Amino acid sequence: MTKANTNPTNPVRSGEELDWETLDRYLKGVIPHLEGAPEISQFAGGNSNLTYRLKYANDDLVVRRPPFGTKAKTAHSMIREYRIMNELKPLYPAVPDTLHYTDDESIIGSEFYVMRKVEGQLIKETLPPEWNFTAQDTRRFCIRFWEKLVELHQVDYIAAGLGDFGKPQGYVTRQILGWNRRFERVITVDVDDFADVRAWLEANMPPETGRYSILHGDFRIDNVILDTDDPCTILAILDWEICALGDPLMDLGNSLAYWMEAGDPEEIRSLVMQPSGAPGMLTRREILDLYQQKTGLDTSDFTFYMVYGYWRVAVILQQIYYRYFHGQTQDERFKTFGVATQRLGEHCRQLIAT
């Protein structure tokens, strides 16, 4: 197989530069083996937390820090992201190696952590043509991807040392009320307030299942690093910034909200971030059936979780758009996020109505 492009980086975006000299000096103090001056670049993603690459002569590091400007502090906690990967690694190896965390904001203006770059490939909206995948190959890839989420949900979080990571009881209520409050804080004049959607979610929360898991919160194909020789092997899952303990069906709803398929309305398909529509990919219904088969959890009526999943994405986009709307970031990628929020909110209304 011809290898696909590995996770690329770009020059650091204007306005997102750090004090590189201070950072380099600090890193060499806490990671003493580092040699030479680092080659500095920035990963193309980073709608939320900012991710930089510092390539030294003898090591390849990734630095993660919160975004500039106003932000929901708990949604950008570097220590949570750092800790979950540290504790998970022995029981769930598909996480990067973490090297250091500090809350000393004098170094780069915020807390941050350092991990080792995982060598592999990252794909975005389409499957690389050089894979030469048949529909059967794609289906195998898709099943393996979703099985990785099942495996995460089956990790014994107490055995992993994460029993105090959060309070899983009441997770559904906290999520619905929490995301609604976050949206209220970032409403802009060009986007509906969607009071009807928020009220419906609060009125239709399901009872607790009594089954709790580690939840990734952002499980998508474009958040996994794949083996360059066998893309059906997932080497690492990235972006643990909003992980938690709670109802695994909520995490599944989050993930399926990113899963676009043929037949979805155009306003939803235009938001695609992963190759979920490629021939051979499972439909959402097939994924729900697979999940139920693997876990025993009932996924037959998933309406609430789907509305929640789409609404949560809408709030995340609106939080980012709010920073752009108020000039706290000049990143032009965020210019249309308000339109995306509007579309997702309207789709929630359609799901509720039907």
C-alpha positions in Angstrom: 0.0 0.0 0.0 1.2 3.5 -0.8 1.3 5.5 2.4 -1.0 8.4 2.8 0.1 11.8 4.0 1.0 11.9 7.7 -0.3 14.5 10.0 0.9 17.8 8.4 1.8 21.1 10.1 1.9 24.7 8.8 3.7 27.8 9.8 2.3 29.2 13.1 -0.8 31.3 12.5 -0.6 35.0 13.0 -1.6 36.0 16.5 -0.9 32.5 17.9 2.8 32.8 18.3 4.4 31.8 21.7 7.6 32.9 23.4 9.6 30.2 21.7 12.9 31.0 23.4 11.4 30.8 26.9 9.5 27.7 26.0 12.6 26.0 24.6 14.7 26.8 27.6 11.9 25.5 29.9 11.4 22.3 28.0 15.1 21.5 28.1 15.0 21.9 31.9 12.1 19.4 32.4 13.0 17.1 29.5 16.8 17.1 29.7 17.6 14.9 26.7 16.4 17.5 24.2 19.1 18.7 21.7 19.4 21.6 19.3 17.0 24.3 18.3 13.5 23.1 17.6 11.8 23.4 14.2 8.5 25.1 15.1 5.2 24.7 13.3 1.5 24.4 14.1 -1.0 21.7 13.3 -3.7 22.7 10.8 -6.5 21.8 13.2 -7.0 23.5 16.5 -10.5 25.1 16.3 -10.4 24.9 20.1 -7.1 24.1 21.9 -4.0 25.1 20.0 -1.4 22.5 19.1 2.2 23.2 18.1 5.0 20.9 16.9 8.5 21.3 18.2 10.8 19.0 16.3 14.2 18.7 18.0 17.2 16.9 16.7 16.5 13.8 18.8 12.8 14.1 19.7 9.5 15.2 18.2 7.2 17.0 20.6 3.6 18.3 20.6 2.6 21.2 22.9 -1.1 21.8 23.7 -2.5 25.0 25.2 -5.9 26.6 25.5 -7.1 29.1 22.9 -6.5 32.8 23.3 -9.5 35.0 24.4 -12.6 34.2 26.4 -13.2 30.5 26.9 -15.1 28.1 29.0 -12.3 27.1 31.4 -13.6 23.6 32.2 -13.8 22.9 28.5 -10.1 23.6 28.0 -8.5 22.1 31.0 -5.0 20.9 30.1 -4.6 18.9 33.3 -7.7 16.9 32.6 -6.5 16.1 29.1 -3.0 15.3 30.4 -4.2 13.1 33.3 -6.7 11.0 31.3 -4.0 10.0 28.8 -1.6 9.2 31.6 -4.0 7.0 33.5 -5.5 5.3 30.4 -2.3 4.3 28.8 -1.8 1.0 30.6 -5.3 -0.3 30.0 -6.1 1.5 26.7 -2.8 2.0 24.8 -4.3 4.1 21.9 -3.2 7.4 23.5 0.0 9.4 22.9 2.9 9.3 25.4 2.6 12.3 27.7 5.8 13.9 29.0 5.1 17.0 31.1 2.3 19.4 32.3 2.6 22.8 34.0 0.1 25.4 35.3 2.9 28.0 35.3 1.4 30.7 33.0 4.6 32.7 33.0 6.1 30.5 30.3 3.7 30.9 27.4 0.8 32.7 29.0 -1.3 29.7 29.9 -1.1 26.2 31.3 0.1 23.6 28.8 1.2 20.1 28.4 3.7 18.2 26.2 3.3 14.8 24.5 5.4 12.9 22.0 4.2 13.1 18.4 2.7 9.8 17.2 4.1 8.7 13.9 1.2 7.8 11.7 -1.4 9.2 9.3 -4.3 11.4 9.9 -7.2 11.6 7.4 -9.8 14.3 7.1 -12.9 14.5 4.8 -12.0 11.7 2.3 -10.2 8.4 2.3 -6.8 8.6 0.6 -7.1 7.3 -3.0 -3.7 5.6 -2.6 -5.3 3.2 -0.1 -7.3 1.7 -3.1 -10.0 0.7 -0.6 -13.0 -1.4 -1.8 -16.4 -1.0 -0.1 -15.5 -4.1 1.8 -12.2 -2.6 3.0 -14.0 0.6 4.0 -16.6 -1.4 6.0 -13.8 -3.2 7.9 -12.1 0.1 8.6 -15.4 1.6 9.8 -16.2 -1.3 12.1 -12.8 -1.2 13.6 -13.1 2.5 14.2 -16.4 2.1 16.1 -15.1 -0.9 18.0 -12.4 1.4 19.4 -15.1 3.5 21.0 -16.8 0.4 22.4 -13.4 -0.7 23.9 -13.0 2.7 25.5 -16.5 2.5 27.1 -15.6 -0.9 28.4 -12.5 0.2 30.3 -12.8 -0.2 34.0 -12.2 3.5 35.0 -11.8 2.6 38.6 -9.0 0.1 37.8 -7.4 2.8 35.7 -7.2 5.1 38.7 -9.9 7.4 37.4 -12.5 6.8 40.1 -12.2 10.4 41.2 -12.0 11.9 37.7 -15.6 13.0 37.9 -19.1 12.2 39.2 -20.8 9.9 36.6 -24.1 10.0 38.4 -26.3 12.8 37.1 -24.1 13.2 33.9 -27.1 13.6 31.6 -28.7 16.4 33.6 -25.4 18.2 34.0 -24.7 18.0 30.3 -28.0 19.3 29.1 -28.2 22.1 31.6 -24.5 22.9 31.2 -24.6 23.1 27.4 -27.7 25.2 27.5 -26.0 27.7 29.9 -22.9 27.8 27.7 -25.1 28.7 24.7 -26.9 31.4 26.6 -23.5 33.1 27.4 -22.4 33.2 23.7 -25.6 34.2 21.9 -25.0 36.6 19.0 -27.5 38.8 17.2 -27.1 36.8 14.0 -28.0 33.4 15.4 -31.4 32.2 16.9 -31.5 31.7 20.7 -33.1 28.2 20.1 -35.0 28.4 23.4 -37.4 25.7 22.0 -34.6 23.2 21.5 -33.1 23.9 24.9 -36.5 23.5 26.6 -37.2 20.2 24.8 -33.9 18.7 25.9 -34.5 19.6 29.5 -38.0 18.2 29.3 -37.0 14.9 27.7 -33.9 13.7 29.6 -34.0 9.9 29.9 -33.5 8.1 33.3 -30.0 7.0 34.3 -29.0 3.6 32.9 -26.7 3.0 35.9 -23.9 2.1 33.5 -21.0 4.5 33.4 -17.9 4.8 31.3 -15.0 6.9 30.2 -16.4 9.3 27.6 -14.1 10.8 24.9 -16.4 13.5 23.9 -15.0 14.1 20.4 -14.6 10.7 18.9 -14.2 11.2 15.1 -12.1 9.6 12.4 -10.2 12.9 12.0 -9.1 12.6 15.7 -7.3 9.3 15.3 -3.8 8.5 14.2 -3.7 5.4 11.9 -0.9 3.0 11.2 0.8 4.0 7.9 1.0 0.3 6.8 -2.4 -0.8 8.0 -5.0 2.0 8.3 -7.4 -0.3 10.1 -5.0 -0.2 13.1 -5.6 2.9 15.3 -2.4 3.9 17.0 -3.7 6.9 19.0 -6.8 8.8 19.7 -6.3 12.6 20.1 -8.2 15.5 21.6 -9.2 14.3 25.1 -10.0 17.9 26.3 -13.7 17.3 27.1 -13.5 13.7 28.3 -15.6 12.7 31.3 -17.2 9.9 33.2 -20.9 9.3 32.5 -23.5 7.6 30.4 -21.8 6.0 27.3 -24.9 6.6 25.2 -24.3 10.3 25.5 -20.8 9.8 24.0 -22.3 7.7 21.2 -24.8 10.5 20.5 -21.9 13.0 20.3 -20.0 10.9 17.9 -23.0 10.2 15.6 -23.7 13.9 15.4 -20.5 14.1 13.4 -21.4 11.1 11.2 -22.9 12.4 7.9 -24.4 10.0 5.5 -26.2 9.9 2.1 -29.7 11.2 2.5 -28.8 13.8 5.1 -30.0 17.3 4.3 -27.4 19.5 2.6 -27.1 21.8 5.5 -25.8 18.9 7.6 -23.7 17.2 4.9 -21.9 20.5 4.4 -20.5 20.2 7.9 -18.6 17.0 7.2 -15.2 16.6 8.9 -14.6 12.9 8.2 -15.1 10.4 5.3 -18.3 8.9 6.8 -20.1 9.0 3.5 -17.6 6.8 1.6 -19.0 3.6 0.0 -18.9 0.9 2.6 -19.2 3.1 5.7 -21.9 2.0 8.1 -25.1 4.1 8.4 -26.0 5.5 11.8 -28.6 2.8 12.3 -26.0 0.1 11.5 -23.6 1.7 14.0 -26.3 1.8 16.7 -27.0 -1.9 16.0 -23.3 -2.8 16.2 -23.0 -0.8 19.5 -26.0 -2.6 21.0 -24.6 -6.0 19.9 -21.2 -5.3 21.5 -22.4 -3.7 24.7 -25.9 -4.9 25.4 -27.2 -1.3 25.7 -30.5 -0.6 24.1 -30.1 1.8 21.1 -33.5 1.3 19.5 -34.9 4.7 20.3 -32.0 7.2 20.0 -33.8 10.4 19.3 -32.9 12.2 22.5 -29.2 11.4 22.1 -29.1 12.5 18.5 -30.7 15.9 19.3 -28.3 16.3 22.2 -25.3 15.4 19.9 -26.3 17.9 17.3 -27.1 20.6 19.9 -23.8 20.1 21.6 -21.9 20.6 18.3 -23.9 23.7 17.7 -22.9 25.1 21.1 -19.2 24.3 20.5 -19.3 26.1 17.2 -21.1 29.1 18.7 -18.5 29.4 21.5 -15.8 29.6 18.8 -17.8 31.9 16.6 -18.4 34.2 19.6 -14.7 34.8 20.0 -14.5 35.6 16.2 -17.6 37.8 16.4 -16.1 39.9 19.2 -12.6 40.1 17.6 -10.9 37.9 20.1 -9.5 35.9 17.3 -8.8 36.8 13.6 -8.8 33.3 12.4 -10.9 33.4 9.2 -11.8 29.7 9.5 -14.3 30.7 12.2 -16.1 33.3 10.0 -18.9 31.0 9.0 -19.3 29.2 12.3 -22.4 31.2 13.1 -24.1 30.0 10.0 -23.2 26.4 11.0 -24.7 26.9 14.4 -27.9 28.1 12.9 -28.1 25.1 10.6 -27.5 22.6 13.4 -30.1 24.2 15.6 -32.7 24.1 12.8 -31.8 20.4 12.3 -32.5 19.8 16.0 -35.9 21.4 15.5 -36.6 19.0 12.6 -35.6 15.9 14.6 -37.9 17.0 17.4 -40.8 17.7 15.1 -40.6 14.3 13.3 
